[in-house]
Amino acid sequence: MYILWAIIVGFIVGVLAKFVHPGRENMGFIATTLLGIGGSLLASYGGQALGMYEPGQPAGLIGAVIGAIVILLIYGRLKSPAA
């Protein structure tokens, strides 16, 4: 059940991040879900490293969206050719 919940929340976070981030990313359902899950993981581990979260405590929805936006920014930099 945890995996299903992670997929649903990951998809919602990915959609929110793509909505907030300027630009157009052609991502399907799976890529959007992985973006959201990756953003959540980035926010959780980054927050734990900065002392914002206790070990084992997951990031909230806003933190996960911010983590997904960071991933989108990195993806955009890697995808576009250097100027």
PDB file with SEQRES, HELIX, SHEET and CRYST1 records, atoms N, CA, C and O in Angstrom:
SEQRES   1 A   83  MET TYR ILE LEU TRP ALA ILE ILE VAL GLY PHE ILE VAL          
SEQRES   2 A   83  GLY VAL LEU ALA LYS PHE VAL HIS PRO GLY ARG GLU ASN          
SEQRES   3 A   83  MET GLY PHE ILE ALA THR THR LEU LEU GLY ILE GLY GLY          
SEQRES   4 A   83  SER LEU LEU ALA SER TYR GLY GLY GLN ALA LEU GLY MET          
SEQRES   5 A   83  TYR GLU PRO GLY GLN PRO ALA GLY LEU ILE GLY ALA VAL          
SEQRES   6 A   83  ILE GLY ALA ILE VAL ILE LEU LEU ILE TYR GLY ARG LEU          
SEQRES   7 A   83  LYS SER PRO ALA ALA                                          
HELIX    1 AA1 TYR A    2  VAL A   20  1                                  19    
HELIX    2 AA2 PHE A   29  ALA A   49  1                                  21    
HELIX    3 AA3 LEU A   61  LYS A   79  1                                  19    
CRYST1    1.000    1.000    1.000  90.00  90.00  90.00 P 1           1          
ATOM      1  N   MET A   1       0.811  -1.186   0.000  1.00  0.00           N  
ATOM      2  CA  MET A   1       0.000   0.000   0.000  1.00  0.00           C  
ATOM      3  C   MET A   1       0.862   1.259   0.000  1.00  0.00           C  
ATOM      4  O   MET A   1       0.490   2.276  -0.586  1.00  0.00           O  
ATOM      5  N   TYR A   2       2.034   1.181   0.674  1.00  0.00           N  
ATOM      6  CA  TYR A   2       2.937   2.321   0.728  1.00  0.00           C  
ATOM      7  C   TYR A   2       3.424   2.707  -0.663  1.00  0.00           C  
ATOM      8  O   TYR A   2       3.545   3.892  -0.972  1.00  0.00           O  
ATOM      9  N   ILE A   3       3.703   1.716  -1.500  1.00  0.00           N  
ATOM     10  CA  ILE A   3       4.198   1.993  -2.856  1.00  0.00           C  
ATOM     11  C   ILE A   3       3.127   2.691  -3.679  1.00  0.00           C  
ATOM     12  O   ILE A   3       3.433   3.628  -4.417  1.00  0.00           O  
ATOM     13  N   LEU A   4       1.890   2.258  -3.570  1.00  0.00           N  
ATOM     14  CA  LEU A   4       0.797   2.903  -4.293  1.00  0.00           C  
ATOM     15  C   LEU A   4       0.631   4.350  -3.838  1.00  0.00           C  
ATOM     16  O   LEU A   4       0.435   5.243  -4.662  1.00  0.00           O  
ATOM     17  N   TRP A   5       0.709   4.583  -2.531  1.00  0.00           N  
ATOM     18  CA  TRP A   5       0.595   5.933  -1.999  1.00  0.00           C  
ATOM     19  C   TRP A   5       1.752   6.805  -2.492  1.00  0.00           C  
ATOM     20  O   TRP A   5       1.536   7.972  -2.821  1.00  0.00           O  
ATOM     21  N   ALA A   6       2.978   6.265  -2.552  1.00  0.00           N  
ATOM     22  CA  ALA A   6       4.130   7.016  -3.040  1.00  0.00           C  
ATOM     23  C   ALA A   6       3.953   7.384  -4.509  1.00  0.00           C  
ATOM     24  O   ALA A   6       4.342   8.477  -4.919  1.00  0.00           O  
ATOM     25  N   ILE A   7       3.378   6.496  -5.302  1.00  0.00           N  
ATOM     26  CA  ILE A   7       3.141   6.780  -6.724  1.00  0.00           C  
ATOM     27  C   ILE A   7       2.105   7.895  -6.877  1.00  0.00           C  
ATOM     28  O   ILE A   7       2.289   8.806  -7.685  1.00  0.00           O  
ATOM     29  N   ILE A   8       1.037   7.827  -6.118  1.00  0.00           N  
ATOM     30  CA  ILE A   8      -0.008   8.850  -6.228  1.00  0.00           C  
ATOM     31  C   ILE A   8       0.515  10.213  -5.790  1.00  0.00           C  
ATOM     32  O   ILE A   8       0.328  11.205  -6.495  1.00  0.00           O  
ATOM     33  N   VAL A   9       1.166  10.267  -4.636  1.00  0.00           N  
ATOM     34  CA  VAL A   9       1.707  11.536  -4.142  1.00  0.00           C  
ATOM     35  C   VAL A   9       2.815  12.027  -5.070  1.00  0.00           C  
ATOM     36  O   VAL A   9       2.909  13.226  -5.329  1.00  0.00           O  
ATOM     37  N   GLY A  10       3.652  11.128  -5.571  1.00  0.00           N  
ATOM     38  CA  GLY A  10       4.707  11.510  -6.513  1.00  0.00           C  
ATOM     39  C   GLY A  10       4.145  12.133  -7.776  1.00  0.00           C  
ATOM     40  O   GLY A  10       4.700  13.104  -8.289  1.00  0.00           O  
ATOM     41  N   PHE A  11       3.054  11.587  -8.282  1.00  0.00           N  
ATOM     42  CA  PHE A  11       2.433  12.150  -9.478  1.00  0.00           C  
ATOM     43  C   PHE A  11       1.880  13.541  -9.195  1.00  0.00           C  
ATOM     44  O   PHE A  11       2.049  14.453 -10.004  1.00  0.00           O  
ATOM     45  N   ILE A  12       1.223  13.710  -8.057  1.00  0.00           N  
ATOM     46  CA  ILE A  12       0.667  15.018  -7.707  1.00  0.00           C  
ATOM     47  C   ILE A  12       1.779  16.049  -7.540  1.00  0.00           C  
ATOM     48  O   ILE A  12       1.657  17.176  -8.020  1.00  0.00           O  
ATOM     49  N   VAL A  13       2.856  15.674  -6.868  1.00  0.00           N  
ATOM     50  CA  VAL A  13       3.990  16.575  -6.677  1.00  0.00           C  
ATOM     51  C   VAL A  13       4.620  16.913  -8.027  1.00  0.00           C  
ATOM     52  O   VAL A  13       4.960  18.071  -8.273  1.00  0.00           O  
ATOM     53  N   GLY A  14       4.779  15.928  -8.899  1.00  0.00           N  
ATOM     54  CA  GLY A  14       5.352  16.174 -10.220  1.00  0.00           C  
ATOM     55  C   GLY A  14       4.503  17.118 -11.050  1.00  0.00           C  
ATOM     56  O   GLY A  14       5.037  17.994 -11.730  1.00  0.00           O  
ATOM     57  N   VAL A  15       3.193  16.953 -11.005  1.00  0.00           N  
ATOM     58  CA  VAL A  15       2.292  17.842 -11.743  1.00  0.00           C  
ATOM     59  C   VAL A  15       2.373  19.264 -11.188  1.00  0.00           C  
ATOM     60  O   VAL A  15       2.422  20.227 -11.953  1.00  0.00           O  
ATOM     61  N   LEU A  16       2.386  19.398  -9.860  1.00  0.00           N  
ATOM     62  CA  LEU A  16       2.489  20.729  -9.255  1.00  0.00           C  
ATOM     63  C   LEU A  16       3.813  21.401  -9.620  1.00  0.00           C  
ATOM     64  O   LEU A  16       3.840  22.596  -9.915  1.00  0.00           O  
ATOM     65  N   ALA A  17       4.908  20.642  -9.601  1.00  0.00           N  
ATOM     66  CA  ALA A  17       6.213  21.209  -9.939  1.00  0.00           C  
ATOM     67  C   ALA A  17       6.260  21.645 -11.400  1.00  0.00           C  
ATOM     68  O   ALA A  17       6.809  22.702 -11.713  1.00  0.00           O  
ATOM     69  N   LYS A  18       5.695  20.849 -12.287  1.00  0.00           N  
ATOM     70  CA  LYS A  18       5.672  21.227 -13.701  1.00  0.00           C  
ATOM     71  C   LYS A  18       4.780  22.440 -13.925  1.00  0.00           C  
ATOM     72  O   LYS A  18       5.049  23.240 -14.821  1.00  0.00           O  
ATOM     73  N   PHE A  19       3.731  22.595 -13.135  1.00  0.00           N  
ATOM     74  CA  PHE A  19       2.839  23.738 -13.244  1.00  0.00           C  
ATOM     75  C   PHE A  19       3.531  25.017 -12.778  1.00  0.00           C  
ATOM     76  O   PHE A  19       3.380  26.067 -13.402  1.00  0.00           O  
ATOM     77  N   VAL A  20       4.290  24.933 -11.681  1.00  0.00           N  
ATOM     78  CA  VAL A  20       4.954  26.099 -11.101  1.00  0.00           C  
ATOM     79  C   VAL A  20       6.191  26.485 -11.904  1.00  0.00           C  
ATOM     80  O   VAL A  20       6.456  27.673 -12.087  1.00  0.00           O  
ATOM     81  N   HIS A  21       6.948  25.509 -12.383  1.00  0.00           N  
ATOM     82  CA  HIS A  21       8.199  25.770 -13.108  1.00  0.00           C  
ATOM     83  C   HIS A  21       7.897  26.330 -14.493  1.00  0.00           C  
ATOM     84  O   HIS A  21       7.095  25.758 -15.232  1.00  0.00           O  
ATOM     85  N   PRO A  22       8.535  27.447 -14.850  1.00  0.00           N  
ATOM     86  CA  PRO A  22       8.314  27.990 -16.193  1.00  0.00           C  
ATOM     87  C   PRO A  22       8.971  27.111 -17.254  1.00  0.00           C  
ATOM     88  O   PRO A  22       9.998  26.481 -16.997  1.00  0.00           O  
ATOM     89  N   GLY A  23       8.394  27.073 -18.408  1.00  0.00           N  
ATOM     90  CA  GLY A  23       8.940  26.259 -19.495  1.00  0.00           C  
ATOM     91  C   GLY A  23       8.047  25.073 -19.768  1.00  0.00           C  
ATOM     92  O   GLY A  23       7.045  24.852 -19.089  1.00  0.00           O  
ATOM     93  N   ARG A  24       8.431  24.315 -20.776  1.00  0.00           N  
ATOM     94  CA  ARG A  24       7.617  23.172 -21.172  1.00  0.00           C  
ATOM     95  C   ARG A  24       8.486  21.926 -21.186  1.00  0.00           C  
ATOM     96  O   ARG A  24       9.465  21.842 -21.928  1.00  0.00           O  
ATOM     97  N   GLU A  25       8.122  20.978 -20.372  1.00  0.00           N  
ATOM     98  CA  GLU A  25       8.795  19.688 -20.343  1.00  0.00           C  
ATOM     99  C   GLU A  25       7.814  18.649 -20.860  1.00  0.00           C  
ATOM    100  O   GLU A  25       6.714  18.504 -20.328  1.00  0.00           O  
ATOM    101  N   ASN A  26       8.207  17.946 -21.874  1.00  0.00           N  
ATOM    102  CA  ASN A  26       7.358  16.888 -22.425  1.00  0.00           C  
ATOM    103  C   ASN A  26       7.623  15.599 -21.651  1.00  0.00           C  
ATOM    104  O   ASN A  26       8.470  14.787 -22.024  1.00  0.00           O  
ATOM    105  N   MET A  27       6.881  15.439 -20.574  1.00  0.00           N  
ATOM    106  CA  MET A  27       7.038  14.260 -19.727  1.00  0.00           C  
ATOM    107  C   MET A  27       5.708  13.528 -19.661  1.00  0.00           C  
ATOM    108  O   MET A  27       4.649  14.149 -19.569  1.00  0.00           O  
ATOM    109  N   GLY A  28       5.769  12.238 -19.707  1.00  0.00           N  
ATOM    110  CA  GLY A  28       4.571  11.429 -19.571  1.00  0.00           C  
ATOM    111  C   GLY A  28       4.260  11.143 -18.113  1.00  0.00           C  
ATOM    112  O   GLY A  28       4.848  11.734 -17.208  1.00  0.00           O  
ATOM    113  N   PHE A  29       3.332  10.231 -17.905  1.00  0.00           N  
ATOM    114  CA  PHE A  29       2.892   9.881 -16.557  1.00  0.00           C  
ATOM    115  C   PHE A  29       4.036   9.330 -15.716  1.00  0.00           C  
ATOM    116  O   PHE A  29       4.213   9.730 -14.565  1.00  0.00           O  
ATOM    117  N   ILE A  30       4.805   8.420 -16.282  1.00  0.00           N  
ATOM    118  CA  ILE A  30       5.879   7.769 -15.517  1.00  0.00           C  
ATOM    119  C   ILE A  30       6.974   8.764 -15.169  1.00  0.00           C  
ATOM    120  O   ILE A  30       7.445   8.783 -14.031  1.00  0.00           O  
ATOM    121  N   ALA A  31       7.393   9.596 -16.130  1.00  0.00           N  
ATOM    122  CA  ALA A  31       8.442  10.581 -15.865  1.00  0.00           C  
ATOM    123  C   ALA A  31       7.978  11.619 -14.849  1.00  0.00           C  
ATOM    124  O   ALA A  31       8.759  12.038 -13.995  1.00  0.00           O  
ATOM    125  N   THR A  32       6.730  12.034 -14.928  1.00  0.00           N  
ATOM    126  CA  THR A  32       6.190  12.997 -13.966  1.00  0.00           C  
ATOM    127  C   THR A  32       6.141  12.399 -12.568  1.00  0.00           C  
ATOM    128  O   THR A  32       6.460  13.073 -11.588  1.00  0.00           O  
ATOM    129  N   THR A  33       5.743  11.135 -12.475  1.00  0.00           N  
ATOM    130  CA  THR A  33       5.705  10.449 -11.186  1.00  0.00           C  
ATOM    131  C   THR A  33       7.106  10.304 -10.611  1.00  0.00           C  
ATOM    132  O   THR A  33       7.314  10.542  -9.422  1.00  0.00           O  
ATOM    133  N   LEU A  34       8.068   9.916 -11.442  1.00  0.00           N  
ATOM    134  CA  LEU A  34       9.455   9.796 -10.979  1.00  0.00           C  
ATOM    135  C   LEU A  34      10.025  11.147 -10.565  1.00  0.00           C  
ATOM    136  O   LEU A  34      10.814  11.228  -9.623  1.00  0.00           O  
ATOM    137  N   LEU A  35       9.628  12.208 -11.266  1.00  0.00           N  
ATOM    138  CA  LEU A  35      10.045  13.555 -10.881  1.00  0.00           C  
ATOM    139  C   LEU A  35       9.543  13.888  -9.484  1.00  0.00           C  
ATOM    140  O   LEU A  35      10.300  14.404  -8.661  1.00  0.00           O  
ATOM    141  N   GLY A  36       8.285  13.601  -9.209  1.00  0.00           N  
ATOM    142  CA  GLY A  36       7.721  13.877  -7.891  1.00  0.00           C  
ATOM    143  C   GLY A  36       8.359  13.048  -6.796  1.00  0.00           C  
ATOM    144  O   GLY A  36       8.645  13.560  -5.714  1.00  0.00           O  
ATOM    145  N   ILE A  37       8.584  11.779  -7.064  1.00  0.00           N  
ATOM    146  CA  ILE A  37       9.227  10.911  -6.075  1.00  0.00           C  
ATOM    147  C   ILE A  37      10.667  11.366  -5.836  1.00  0.00           C  
ATOM    148  O   ILE A  37      11.128  11.400  -4.695  1.00  0.00           O  
ATOM    149  N   GLY A  38      11.371  11.713  -6.905  1.00  0.00           N  
ATOM    150  CA  GLY A  38      12.740  12.214  -6.766  1.00  0.00           C  
ATOM    151  C   GLY A  38      12.789  13.524  -5.997  1.00  0.00           C  
ATOM    152  O   GLY A  38      13.690  13.731  -5.184  1.00  0.00           O  
ATOM    153  N   GLY A  39      11.830  14.412  -6.246  1.00  0.00           N  
ATOM    154  CA  GLY A  39      11.763  15.667  -5.501  1.00  0.00           C  
ATOM    155  C   GLY A  39      11.521  15.439  -4.027  1.00  0.00           C  
ATOM    156  O   GLY A  39      12.090  16.132  -3.183  1.00  0.00           O  
ATOM    157  N   SER A  40      10.685  14.480  -3.715  1.00  0.00           N  
ATOM    158  CA  SER A  40      10.419  14.149  -2.324  1.00  0.00           C  
ATOM    159  C   SER A  40      11.668  13.589  -1.643  1.00  0.00           C  
ATOM    160  O   SER A  40      11.986  13.949  -0.509  1.00  0.00           O  
ATOM    161  N   LEU A  41      12.362  12.710  -2.347  1.00  0.00           N  
ATOM    162  CA  LEU A  41      13.600  12.150  -1.784  1.00  0.00           C  
ATOM    163  C   LEU A  41      14.664  13.231  -1.602  1.00  0.00           C  
ATOM    164  O   LEU A  41      15.345  13.269  -0.577  1.00  0.00           O  
ATOM    165  N   LEU A  42      14.806  14.109  -2.594  1.00  0.00           N  
ATOM    166  CA  LEU A  42      15.778  15.193  -2.497  1.00  0.00           C  
ATOM    167  C   LEU A  42      15.457  16.102  -1.319  1.00  0.00           C  
ATOM    168  O   LEU A  42      16.349  16.479  -0.559  1.00  0.00           O  
ATOM    169  N   ALA A  43      14.186  16.452  -1.167  1.00  0.00           N  
ATOM    170  CA  ALA A  43      13.788  17.315  -0.062  1.00  0.00           C  
ATOM    171  C   ALA A  43      13.977  16.627   1.283  1.00  0.00           C  
ATOM    172  O   ALA A  43      14.403  17.262   2.247  1.00  0.00           O  
ATOM    173  N   SER A  44      13.668  15.346   1.359  1.00  0.00           N  
ATOM    174  CA  SER A  44      13.809  14.615   2.622  1.00  0.00           C  
ATOM    175  C   SER A  44      15.261  14.517   3.051  1.00  0.00           C  
ATOM    176  O   SER A  44      15.603  14.866   4.180  1.00  0.00           O  
ATOM    177  N   TYR A  45      16.119  14.043   2.151  1.00  0.00           N  
ATOM    178  CA  TYR A  45      17.526  13.875   2.506  1.00  0.00           C  
ATOM    179  C   TYR A  45      18.252  15.213   2.631  1.00  0.00           C  
ATOM    180  O   TYR A  45      19.126  15.365   3.484  1.00  0.00           O  
ATOM    181  N   GLY A  46      17.897  16.177   1.792  1.00  0.00           N  
ATOM    182  CA  GLY A  46      18.486  17.509   1.913  1.00  0.00           C  
ATOM    183  C   GLY A  46      18.074  18.184   3.204  1.00  0.00           C  
ATOM    184  O   GLY A  46      18.894  18.819   3.868  1.00  0.00           O  
ATOM    185  N   GLY A  47      16.807  18.050   3.563  1.00  0.00           N  
ATOM    186  CA  GLY A  47      16.322  18.616   4.821  1.00  0.00           C  
ATOM    187  C   GLY A  47      16.948  17.960   6.031  1.00  0.00           C  
ATOM    188  O   GLY A  47      17.223  18.625   7.030  1.00  0.00           O  
ATOM    189  N   GLN A  48      17.177  16.654   5.951  1.00  0.00           N  
ATOM    190  CA  GLN A  48      17.847  15.958   7.048  1.00  0.00           C  
ATOM    191  C   GLN A  48      19.301  16.399   7.158  1.00  0.00           C  
ATOM    192  O   GLN A  48      19.820  16.542   8.265  1.00  0.00           O  
ATOM    193  N   ALA A  49      19.963  16.615   6.027  1.00  0.00           N  
ATOM    194  CA  ALA A  49      21.359  17.062   6.050  1.00  0.00           C  
ATOM    195  C   ALA A  49      21.483  18.476   6.614  1.00  0.00           C  
ATOM    196  O   ALA A  49      22.486  18.809   7.245  1.00  0.00           O  
ATOM    197  N   LEU A  50      20.468  19.303   6.388  1.00  0.00           N  
ATOM    198  CA  LEU A  50      20.483  20.672   6.895  1.00  0.00           C  
ATOM    199  C   LEU A  50      19.906  20.787   8.302  1.00  0.00           C  
ATOM    200  O   LEU A  50      19.899  21.874   8.880  1.00  0.00           O  
ATOM    201  N   GLY A  51      19.425  19.686   8.854  1.00  0.00           N  
ATOM    202  CA  GLY A  51      18.883  19.680  10.203  1.00  0.00           C  
ATOM    203  C   GLY A  51      17.440  20.144  10.291  1.00  0.00           C  
ATOM    204  O   GLY A  51      16.949  20.423  11.385  1.00  0.00           O  
ATOM    205  N   MET A  52      16.756  20.232   9.167  1.00  0.00           N  
ATOM    206  CA  MET A  52      15.357  20.666   9.162  1.00  0.00           C  
ATOM    207  C   MET A  52      14.416  19.525   9.544  1.00  0.00           C  
ATOM    208  O   MET A  52      13.346  19.767  10.104  1.00  0.00           O  
ATOM    209  N   TYR A  53      14.801  18.298   9.247  1.00  0.00           N  
ATOM    210  CA  TYR A  53      13.992  17.123   9.537  1.00  0.00           C  
ATOM    211  C   TYR A  53      14.797  16.152  10.378  1.00  0.00           C  
ATOM    212  O   TYR A  53      16.024  16.103  10.290  1.00  0.00           O  
ATOM    213  N   GLU A  54      14.100  15.385  11.188  1.00  0.00           N  
ATOM    214  CA  GLU A  54      14.739  14.328  11.957  1.00  0.00           C  
ATOM    215  C   GLU A  54      15.020  13.141  11.025  1.00  0.00           C  
ATOM    216  O   GLU A  54      14.351  12.994  10.002  1.00  0.00           O  
ATOM    217  N   PRO A  55      15.997  12.297  11.363  1.00  0.00           N  
ATOM    218  CA  PRO A  55      16.233  11.107  10.546  1.00  0.00           C  
ATOM    219  C   PRO A  55      14.978  10.246  10.433  1.00  0.00           C  
ATOM    220  O   PRO A  55      14.341   9.923  11.436  1.00  0.00           O  
ATOM    221  N   GLY A  56      14.634   9.882   9.206  1.00  0.00           N  
ATOM    222  CA  GLY A  56      13.456   9.075   8.951  1.00  0.00           C  
ATOM    223  C   GLY A  56      12.186   9.875   8.736  1.00  0.00           C  
ATOM    224  O   GLY A  56      11.156   9.314   8.364  1.00  0.00           O  
ATOM    225  N   GLN A  57      12.247  11.185   8.965  1.00  0.00           N  
ATOM    226  CA  GLN A  57      11.062  12.022   8.786  1.00  0.00           C  
ATOM    227  C   GLN A  57      10.997  12.487   7.331  1.00  0.00           C  
ATOM    228  O   GLN A  57      11.962  13.069   6.836  1.00  0.00           O  
ATOM    229  N   PRO A  58       9.884  12.244   6.636  1.00  0.00           N  
ATOM    230  CA  PRO A  58       9.788  12.670   5.237  1.00  0.00           C  
ATOM    231  C   PRO A  58       9.486  14.160   5.120  1.00  0.00           C  
ATOM    232  O   PRO A  58       8.985  14.786   6.054  1.00  0.00           O  
ATOM    233  N   ALA A  59       9.798  14.702   3.968  1.00  0.00           N  
ATOM    234  CA  ALA A  59       9.486  16.105   3.692  1.00  0.00           C  
ATOM    235  C   ALA A  59       7.992  16.250   3.450  1.00  0.00           C  
ATOM    236  O   ALA A  59       7.318  15.288   3.084  1.00  0.00           O  
ATOM    237  N   GLY A  60       7.488  17.439   3.655  1.00  0.00           N  
ATOM    238  CA  GLY A  60       6.084  17.707   3.394  1.00  0.00           C  
ATOM    239  C   GLY A  60       5.842  17.956   1.916  1.00  0.00           C  
ATOM    240  O   GLY A  60       6.755  17.855   1.097  1.00  0.00           O  
ATOM    241  N   LEU A  61       4.613  18.280   1.590  1.00  0.00           N  
ATOM    242  CA  LEU A  61       4.223  18.498   0.200  1.00  0.00           C  
ATOM    243  C   LEU A  61       4.975  19.676  -0.408  1.00  0.00           C  
ATOM    244  O   LEU A  61       5.448  19.589  -1.541  1.00  0.00           O  
ATOM    245  N   ILE A  62       5.088  20.765   0.325  1.00  0.00           N  
ATOM    246  CA  ILE A  62       5.768  21.955  -0.209  1.00  0.00           C  
ATOM    247  C   ILE A  62       7.247  21.664  -0.419  1.00  0.00           C  
ATOM    248  O   ILE A  62       7.815  22.058  -1.438  1.00  0.00           O  
ATOM    249  N   GLY A  63       7.875  20.984   0.523  1.00  0.00           N  
ATOM    250  CA  GLY A  63       9.279  20.618   0.373  1.00  0.00           C  
ATOM    251  C   GLY A  63       9.502  19.702  -0.814  1.00  0.00           C  
ATOM    252  O   GLY A  63      10.496  19.839  -1.527  1.00  0.00           O  
ATOM    253  N   ALA A  64       8.581  18.763  -1.033  1.00  0.00           N  
ATOM    254  CA  ALA A  64       8.698  17.846  -2.164  1.00  0.00           C  
ATOM    255  C   ALA A  64       8.545  18.585  -3.489  1.00  0.00           C  
ATOM    256  O   ALA A  64       9.250  18.284  -4.453  1.00  0.00           O  
ATOM    257  N   VAL A  65       7.628  19.553  -3.543  1.00  0.00           N  
ATOM    258  CA  VAL A  65       7.465  20.340  -4.772  1.00  0.00           C  
ATOM    259  C   VAL A  65       8.718  21.168  -5.033  1.00  0.00           C  
ATOM    260  O   VAL A  65       9.163  21.266  -6.176  1.00  0.00           O  
ATOM    261  N   ILE A  66       9.291  21.762  -3.993  1.00  0.00           N  
ATOM    262  CA  ILE A  66      10.524  22.533  -4.164  1.00  0.00           C  
ATOM    263  C   ILE A  66      11.656  21.623  -4.624  1.00  0.00           C  
ATOM    264  O   ILE A  66      12.445  22.011  -5.486  1.00  0.00           O  
ATOM    265  N   GLY A  67      11.750  20.426  -4.067  1.00  0.00           N  
ATOM    266  CA  GLY A  67      12.762  19.465  -4.509  1.00  0.00           C  
ATOM    267  C   GLY A  67      12.573  19.076  -5.972  1.00  0.00           C  
ATOM    268  O   GLY A  67      13.550  18.943  -6.708  1.00  0.00           O  
ATOM    269  N   ALA A  68      11.321  18.892  -6.398  1.00  0.00           N  
ATOM    270  CA  ALA A  68      11.050  18.551  -7.798  1.00  0.00           C  
ATOM    271  C   ALA A  68      11.382  19.715  -8.721  1.00  0.00           C  
ATOM    272  O   ALA A  68      11.854  19.497  -9.837  1.00  0.00           O  
ATOM    273  N   ILE A  69      11.146  20.950  -8.277  1.00  0.00           N  
ATOM    274  CA  ILE A  69      11.510  22.113  -9.089  1.00  0.00           C  
ATOM    275  C   ILE A  69      13.020  22.203  -9.243  1.00  0.00           C  
ATOM    276  O   ILE A  69      13.517  22.550 -10.314  1.00  0.00           O  
ATOM    277  N   VAL A  70      13.755  21.891  -8.176  1.00  0.00           N  
ATOM    278  CA  VAL A  70      15.222  21.873  -8.264  1.00  0.00           C  
ATOM    279  C   VAL A  70      15.664  20.835  -9.292  1.00  0.00           C  
ATOM    280  O   VAL A  70      16.571  21.094 -10.083  1.00  0.00           O  
ATOM    281  N   ILE A  71      15.037  19.677  -9.287  1.00  0.00           N  
ATOM    282  CA  ILE A  71      15.374  18.648 -10.272  1.00  0.00           C  
ATOM    283  C   ILE A  71      15.051  19.132 -11.685  1.00  0.00           C  
ATOM    284  O   ILE A  71      15.818  18.882 -12.615  1.00  0.00           O  
ATOM    285  N   LEU A  72      13.916  19.824 -11.854  1.00  0.00           N  
ATOM    286  CA  LEU A  72      13.573  20.368 -13.171  1.00  0.00           C  
ATOM    287  C   LEU A  72      14.584  21.414 -13.631  1.00  0.00           C  
ATOM    288  O   LEU A  72      14.928  21.462 -14.812  1.00  0.00           O  
ATOM    289  N   LEU A  73      15.060  22.245 -12.717  1.00  0.00           N  
ATOM    290  CA  LEU A  73      16.070  23.243 -13.070  1.00  0.00           C  
ATOM    291  C   LEU A  73      17.371  22.572 -13.511  1.00  0.00           C  
ATOM    292  O   LEU A  73      17.982  22.981 -14.498  1.00  0.00           O  
ATOM    293  N   ILE A  74      17.786  21.551 -12.784  1.00  0.00           N  
ATOM    294  CA  ILE A  74      18.997  20.820 -13.154  1.00  0.00           C  
ATOM    295  C   ILE A  74      18.804  20.120 -14.496  1.00  0.00           C  
ATOM    296  O   ILE A  74      19.702  20.125 -15.337  1.00  0.00           O  
ATOM    297  N   TYR A  75      17.643  19.523 -14.694  1.00  0.00           N  
ATOM    298  CA  TYR A  75      17.334  18.852 -15.961  1.00  0.00           C  
ATOM    299  C   TYR A  75      17.363  19.844 -17.124  1.00  0.00           C  
ATOM    300  O   TYR A  75      17.884  19.533 -18.195  1.00  0.00           O  
ATOM    301  N   GLY A  76      16.805  21.035 -16.913  1.00  0.00           N  
ATOM    302  CA  GLY A  76      16.811  22.053 -17.955  1.00  0.00           C  
ATOM    303  C   GLY A  76      18.210  22.513 -18.308  1.00  0.00           C  
ATOM    304  O   GLY A  76      18.508  22.758 -19.477  1.00  0.00           O  
ATOM    305  N   ARG A  77      19.069  22.633 -17.311  1.00  0.00           N  
ATOM    306  CA  ARG A  77      20.464  23.039 -17.565  1.00  0.00           C  
ATOM    307  C   ARG A  77      21.226  21.957 -18.331  1.00  0.00           C  
ATOM    308  O   ARG A  77      22.012  22.262 -19.228  1.00  0.00           O  
ATOM    309  N   LEU A  78      20.993  20.711 -17.977  1.00  0.00           N  
ATOM    310  CA  LEU A  78      21.690  19.616 -18.654  1.00  0.00           C  
ATOM    311  C   LEU A  78      21.161  19.391 -20.065  1.00  0.00           C  
ATOM    312  O   LEU A  78      21.913  19.005 -20.960  1.00  0.00           O  
ATOM    313  N   LYS A  79      19.878  19.632 -20.261  1.00  0.00           N  
ATOM    314  CA  LYS A  79      19.250  19.390 -21.557  1.00  0.00           C  
ATOM    315  C   LYS A  79      19.605  20.458 -22.587  1.00  0.00           C  
ATOM    316  O   LYS A  79      19.830  20.143 -23.755  1.00  0.00           O  
ATOM    317  N   SER A  80      19.655  21.717 -22.158  1.00  0.00           N  
ATOM    318  CA  SER A  80      19.932  22.804 -23.103  1.00  0.00           C  
ATOM    319  C   SER A  80      21.429  22.879 -23.389  1.00  0.00           C  
ATOM    320  O   SER A  80      22.251  22.640 -22.504  1.00  0.00           O  
ATOM    321  N   PRO A  81      21.772  23.207 -24.614  1.00  0.00           N  
ATOM    322  CA  PRO A  81      23.199  23.326 -24.944  1.00  0.00           C  
ATOM    323  C   PRO A  81      23.803  24.550 -24.267  1.00  0.00           C  
ATOM    324  O   PRO A  81      23.130  25.559 -24.057  1.00  0.00           O  
ATOM    325  N   ALA A  82      25.074  24.441 -23.932  1.00  0.00           N  
ATOM    326  CA  ALA A  82      25.754  25.554 -23.253  1.00  0.00           C  
ATOM    327  C   ALA A  82      25.867  26.746 -24.204  1.00  0.00           C  
ATOM    328  O   ALA A  82      26.174  26.593 -25.386  1.00  0.00           O  
ATOM    329  N   ALA A  83      25.615  27.920 -23.665  1.00  0.00           N  
ATOM    330  CA  ALA A  83      25.635  29.132 -24.480  1.00  0.00           C  
ATOM    331  C   ALA A  83      27.005  29.736 -24.566  1.00  0.00           C  
ATOM    332  O   ALA A  83      27.186  30.764 -25.219  1.00  0.00           O  
TER     333      ALA A  83                                                      
END                                                                             
